[in-house]
C-alpha cells in the first residue's frame, strides 16, 4: 500500500483515489489482514498467548481480572469479531493492562512505538478521548473492542459517525475549523517525514479550508453530523480514502 497523506478522510482537493489507481470503494471485508494492519491490534496481540492455547482457558480468563468484561457471546453480538479473535484480543489486553482498563498514557506509548519518526502525543490524546465515551479517563475492554470493530469492520455510516466524534473534540455536536485543524495537525505531526506528498507547512490549514467549503452547507462556520455524513457519502474521494482509515488507528 502506498503511503497515505495522513488524513482520516483524504484530501478533497486531490484526484479521487479510485480514478487515479483504478480502485473502487468496497464494503468492509472481515479479513485478518485488515485486522492486523491496526496499530492497536498489533500492540495488543504482541502480548497475547500462543494461538494454541485451550479455548476454555481463555473463557476462564474473562473472570479473573479486576474489571470483568461482558461475556464473549454478548461481545460477539456487539462486534464483528469472531469468538477466537475476541479471545486473542482479550489475552493481549489483559497482559498489557492487568486491571482490565487502558489509560491515556498507554495510548501515547503505543503510538510513540509505531510512529517513532514523529510526535504522536497529541493524536494519541484525541484518539483516546474518542474511545473514552464516558470521559472517565479509562477505557474498558468492551469499549475498546466495540470501537475497533467499528473502525476496522463497520459500515461506511458507522465509520463516518466515529470519525465525526473524533473531530468533535469538545463533544458539542459540531465540528469547527479549529477542531478539524487540531486533528489534522496532530496526524501530520505523528506521521513526521513519512507523508505523501511531502507536507508543506500550510497544508493542514488548506486541507481544512477545502473540507469546510464542501461540508458547511449553510455557511454558519460549523459542520453538523448531518452535513458531515451527507457530504462524505456523496464524495467519491472521501469514500475511497476510508479504505486507508486503519493506517492511523
Buried (B, 14 or more C-beta within 10 A) or exposed (E): EEEBBBBBBBBBEBEBBBEEEEEEBEEBEEEEEBBEBBBBBBBBBEEBBEEEBEEEEBBEBBEEBEBEBBEBEEBBEEBBBEBEBBBBBBBBBBBBBEEBBBBBEBBBBBBBEEBEEBBBBBBBBBBBBBBBBEEEEBBBBBBBBBBBBBBBBBEBEBBBBBBBBBBBBEEEEBBBBEBBBBBBBBBBBBBBEEBEEEBEEEBBBEBBBBBBEBBBEEEEEBBBBEBBBBBBEEBBBBBBBBBBBBBBB
